[in-house]
Amino acid sequence: MPTYRVYYAERQPTDRGVRLGVPEVNPLKESEWEDEIEAPDMQRALDQFFTEHVQDNSELAWVDDEGQARAVTGLDYDPGKTYIWIESSSETGDRMMEFQGVDEATPGMVRCPLCSGHTEIDKDMASRFQEAWDRHAEEDEDDGEFASASQETQSGADIRG
């Protein structure tokens, strides 16, 4: 069964909204996410993705060319549209979410950790990179330098697929 990668972003307000009376350019914290979904086709992958993120399509909207939110009608999703929704969490509060696209993953390939997942590389290459990354992180821990930074970024480079 094919695997699809669904890309989306989370935006949350920060406490940096205004400093010294001047509004900040971007008072939002943004995190990009990617879900891998096995499905027979792209429509079913999108259906599964949105089923996991919204209770029903009344919580989902798409953004038109003028930037206006429009209600989702029907059961099919257009992978070329930008969809938005709000996810609520007792731990983090409301999060503004945005669907950014979907690709079919190539069998035997994983996303490239060096270019933020914009391309794919084979699993063997990814394994070699992960081994080198882990070795470097261990050396940092042994040296006591930058250990916390390496540990923090290590999770972003997990490409074990």
N, C-alpha and C positions, 0 to 999 in steps of 0.2 A: 504494500500500500504506500502511496507517495507521502512524503513529509513536506509540510508547508511551514515557512517561517513568517509569522505575523509580527510586524513592527508597530510599536505604539509608544506614546510618550505620556508621562505624568507631569502635571504642573501643580505646584502648591504655592500659596502665598508665603512670603517670608516676612520676617520682622524688619526687613530692610526697606520697607516701602518709601519712607521719607527720611532723609538725613539733612540736618541743618536747614530744614525748611524747603529743601529742593527735592522733588520726586526723583527716585532712581529710575534709570532706563528700563531695567527689567526686575521688578520686585517679586519675581516668581523663581522658584527652584524647579529645574527641569531634570527629569531622569528619563532616559530612553530604555525601553524594554523590548524583548523579543520572545515570543512563544513559539515552540515547535509543536505542530499538530499533525497527527497522522489522520488522513481522510482520503476517500476515494477521488475527490476533486476539490477544486478551489472553493466552490460555493459551500460545500459541506464543511470545509476547514473554517471558512468565515462564520458559518452558522454556529459551529462548535465554539469558536473564539468568543463571539458575542453572547452566546448562551452562558459562558463562564463569567462574563464581565457585567452583564446587565440582566435584570429580572425579565424584562420584556422590551420590545422595541419602542414602547412609549417613553423609555428612559434614554433613547438613542436619537441623535439628530445627525444630519449631514450638512456640510457647509457648501453653499453655492459660490459662484465666481465673484459675487459682490461681498462675500464674507457673512452672509446671512444664514442662520441656522434654519433648517427645514426639517419637518417631521419625516421620519422614515415610514414609507408605505410599502406594503407587500412583504414577501419573505426572501427575496433575492437581494444580495448585497453587490454593489459595484466596487470592485477592487481599486478603481481609479478615483473614487470619492474620498473626501476627508470626513470621517465620522467622529463625533464628540459625545461624551457622556460624563456623568459625575459618579465616582465611586466613594461611598462613605465607609469610614473605618473608625471604630471607637478609639483606636490607638493613634491614628494620624489625622483624623478629621476628614473633611471632604477633599477629594483629589480630582482635579480636572484632567480628563483623559482624552487622548486624540489618537485615532487609528492613522497610521502613516503608510501602510502598504503591506503587500504579501508577495512572497516569491515561493516557487517550488524549489525545494532543496535538491541538490544533485546527490544521488546515492553515493555513499562512500566519502563524501566531502563534509567538512564542517566550516563554520564561519571563521574568517581570519581574525585573530586577536590583535594583530598589528595595525590593521586599518579599521578598527571599530566594527568589524563584521560586514564591511561593504563588499567583500569578495569571499570566495570559498577557496579552501586549500584541502589537500587530501589528509586523511586521518593520521598517516604516518608522519607527515611533516608537522602536524599539530601536536602529536605526541612528543616529538623531538623538541619542539619549542617549549612545551609544558615542562619537560624534564629540565631544560636549561633555566626556565623561569623559577622552578622550585629550588634548583641548586643555588641560584643567585639569591633568592629569598633566605635560604639557610645561611649563606655566607654573610648576608646583612645581619641576621640575628646573631651569628657568632661574633661579628665585629661590634655589635651593639649600635651600629649606625643605621639610620633610616629603617630600622626594623618595623616600626609601626607603619610607615608609609608603604613599605613593601607588602605587609600583610593586608593593608587597606586596599591596595590596587590588585593584589593577587586574585581576589574573587572575580574581578572584571576580566581576568585573562584565563579563566577556566574554560578550556576548549576540549575537554576530554570526550565531548560528543556523545 
